[in-house]
Amino acid sequence: MSTAFFSHAECRMHDMGAGHPECPQRLDAIADQLLASGLSIALDHREAPLATLAQIERAHTVNYVTQLREFMEQVQATGESRHLDPDTVVCAGTWRAALRSAGAAVAATEAVFRGEVENAFCAVRPPGHHATRNETMGFCFFNNVAIAARHALDVLGLERVAIIDFDVHHGNGTEDIIAGDDRVLMASFFQHPLYPNSGAVPMGTNMVNVPIPPYTRGMEVREIIDVMWMPRLEEFRPQMLFISAGFDAHREDDLGQLGLVEADYEWITRRLKDLADRHCGGRIVSCLEGGYALSALARSVVAHLRVLADV
């Protein structure tokens, strides 16, 4: 069995302007490090398809998707970038990049479910975990992981899936979409206080939210996972794991103040892979979220993928 690597050139066409941390160069850094490490040849490279509106609307409201599409079509027509909020910018390439990102997550879910590959990583942008049912936030338009999880449940017929979010920022959008859905268990840690300043009080009993203070290091995070995540995940017995793989908790990343390094991401991925082997037949779909220090991001993704691919 192999690890699929989903991406697409159009994910680089979304550009929020010079100096913006969520930049096309993030994907270039990952691609370069995969080649330099020799890992690229061990992966099953696949093109991300365009998501359909029906797939997206399993996680977002119809009105939200319609209004966002119309806004992006106006930007495409004028060619002039426009802000949706102070942090989130739409350019002419954003709409298709967002469709590719969501489409990658759905296609990865299909490929893993059908047994074509054991697991998959989606090297896509824009990210998704801040996008709520009806609002863009924090660089995010469509919630890729939530869309994929709902596809697994509503289309493929799975009964229980887990979403793991190890981004430095709370995945408020994912929580908004799946809170109260007993078919989904979401486990996350995140720096608190930090944008979006949420998560300390979970929205539902299917959430395992662990806010942690600035300057928390890897060994403390590992203990949190073993003590607070794993018992709930073992009891839940998910049939597929979805990972919001943000690498901005790395000690080199200026958008947060946590102290993780590549070895910590390797350890986290190993714990999740072992869980998936016990309960899910190894089925994991991981989607890129944050990570803005380019070298640290690329090294951490390679550490994550080495575990997924068993190399």
N, C-alpha and C positions, 0 to 999 in steps of 0.2 A: 504493500500500500504506500501511497505517496502523499505529499503535501502540495496542494494547489496554491498557486500564487496569482491572484487576480489583480489586474491593474489595467489602465488604459491611458493612451496619450492625451485624451481629452480632459483627464483629471488635472493636467498641467495648464489647461487653458483658462482655468479659474484663477484670476489674479486680482488681489485686493489692494495692490499698489506698492510702491517702493517702501521698504522698511517694515511692511506688515509681517508679523512672525509666521502667520499661516500662509506660506509662500510655495510656489511650484518647486522650488529648489529642495523642499523636503523629500519629494519623491526621487529627485535626482540623486540625493545623498544616499538614500536607501539602495537604489539601483547600483550605484558605484561601489558601495560596501559589499553588496552581494557578490559582485564580480571579483572584487579584491580578495574576499574571503574564500572564494571557490564554491560558495554555497549555491550560487545561482543554478549551476548545472544539476543540482539534486532536486530542484523544484519543478513542478508541472505548471509551466507558465500558461495562463489563460487570459483572453481578452474579456474585460468587463462589458456585459451587454447594457443596453438602456433599460432601466426599470419602467414598467408600465404605471399609469396613474392608479390603476386598480390595486397594484401591489403597494404603492405608497399610501393609499387611502385606508389600508388596514391599520396604520398607525397614526395617520393625520386626518383631520376633518376635510371633507370635500371643499368647503368654502376656503379653507386655508390653502389647499393645493391650487385651487382655481385662481385665487388672488395672487399667489406667488408666481404662478405661471404667467399671468397677464403682466405683472410687474416686470418679470424678466424678459418677456417678449418686447416690452417697451424699450428696455435697455438694449436689447439686440438690435432694434430698429434704429435707435439713435447712435449706438456705438459709444455712448458716454456712461461711465460707471456711476452708480448711485448708491448711497448709504441706506441700508435698512435700519441700522442702529449705529452707534458710534464705533463699534468693533467689526461690524459685518457689512461687507461691500459686495454689490452685484456688478459684474462686468458682462460683456457680450458672451463670454464662454461659460458663465456660471451655470446656466440651466442644464446644458448637456453634461457638464462635469458632475452636477448633483445627481442627475439621472444615472450616470455611470457608477457613481459611488453606491447608490442604493441598489442598482442592478447587480453590482459585484456581490453584495451581501446576499441577495436572493439567489443568484446563480451558484455561489459557494454553498449555500444551504442545500440546494438541489443536488449538487455534485456529491456532497458528503452524505446526504440522506440516501442517495442511490448506490453508494458504495464505490463510486468511481475513484474517490480518494478517501483517505482516512480523515484528513482535516484540511483546513484552508486558511490562508491569510489574505486579506484584502488591503493592498497598498493603494489606498484611494484618498481623495480629498475632493470637496470639502468634508470635514468630519461631521459627526451627527449627534453626539450624546447630549448636547444642550438644546436641541430642537424639540419643543414640546408639541403637543397635538395641534396647536394652532398659532405657534409663534417661533420666529427665528431668534436665535440668541448665540452669542459667543462663537462666531465663525461658522455656525451650523444652520443648515436649511432643512434637510430631511434626516430623520433619525435612523441611520442605516441598520444598526443592531436591532432596534425595536421592530423595524419593518421585516427584517429577516426572521426574528423570533415569532412574530405573528404569522408569517408565511409557514413556518414549521408547524405551528399549531392549527391554523385555520385551513391550510391547503393540504399539507402533508399528513395531517392527522395525529401528530404527536400529542401526548397528554401533559407532559411536564418538560419545561426547558428552564435552564438557569442562565442568567446574564451576570457576568463578572466585569466589574469596571475598576481598573487600577490607575486611571488617569489622576493627576494631581487635583483636578477640579471635580466637584460633585456632578454626577450625571443627572442633573435635574430634569432634563427633557425625557430621558428614559424612565425615570421614576414617575413623571407625570402621566406617561402613556400606559405603564403597566401596573401601577399601584392598585392593589385590590383585585388583580387578576390572579387567582390562586393557581393557575397553570404555570405561572412564572415566579421564580425566586431570584431576586437581584441582590448580589453581595458586592459591596464596594468599600474602599477606604478613600479618603480625600483630605487634603489639608483644610483646616478650618480654624479661624475664619479665612476665607479666600473666595474670589468669584466662583459661583454666583451667590455665595452667602446663603446656602440652603443645605438641607440634608440632615441637620442635627436632630430634627424631629421627623422620623419617617412618616410618609403619607399612607402607608399600609402595612399590614402584618407580614406581607411577603417581601419586605425589604430588610436587609441586614446592612445598615448604614454605620460606618465606623469613622467619625470625624477624628482627625489626629492633628496635633499642634505642629507649627513650623519647626524645622530642624530635626524631625523624627528620622531616624536612620533605618537601614535595612533590617537589622536584627529585630528591632521592635516591630516592624511591619510583618516580619515572618511570624512572630509570636501572635500578633493579632489575627493573622490568617488561620493559624492552627487552632486558636482558642475560640474565635468568634465566627469565622466563615465555615470551617470544615464540618463541625457537627451539624449545622443546619443543612449544608449541601448533602452530606451523607444521608441524613434523614429524608430529605426531599427526593433523592434518587432521580436526578434529571435524566432525560433521554437524549439531550443534546446540550452542549455548552456553547454559549455565545460570549465573546470577550470584546469589551470596549478597551482596546489596547492603546492607552495613552502612555507616552514615555516621558512626560514632563515632570514626573516626580524624581527624575534623575538629578543628582547633585549639581550638574553643570547647567541645568535649565533655569533661566532667570524668571520664567513665568510662575514659578513656585519656589518654595524654600524647604523642600524635603531632601533627603540624603540617599536616595537609592542609586545603585550602580548596576552595571550589566549583570553581575553575578546574582543580584536580587531578582531581576527579571527572569533569569534562567531558573532560579529556584521556584518562583511563583508559577512559571509555566510548567515546570515539572510536577508540582503539586496538583495543578489543574489537569494535566495530562493523565496522571495516575487516577484521579477521580473519574475522568472520562473513560478510561480503560475499565474501571470497575462497573460503571453504571450506564455508559452511553455507547458502548462498542467503539470507544475512541473518538466519537464524533465531536469535533470542535470547529467552530467558525470564528475567526478572530478578525476584527476590523480596526484599522488605524484610527486613532483619535488624535490626541495632542502629542507634543514632542517638538520643540522648537530650537534647541541647540543642535545644529545639523549633525555634527560628528557623534554626539552622544545618542541622538535619535537613531542614526544608522547602525551604530554598534549594538544598541539595545534591541533593535528589530532583528539583527542577525542572531543575537543570543536567544531571543524568543523563538525564532524559526529553527535554530539548530535542535532545540528540544522537540518542537512539533514534528520535525522531519526525521528525528532520531539519527542525526549525523554529528 
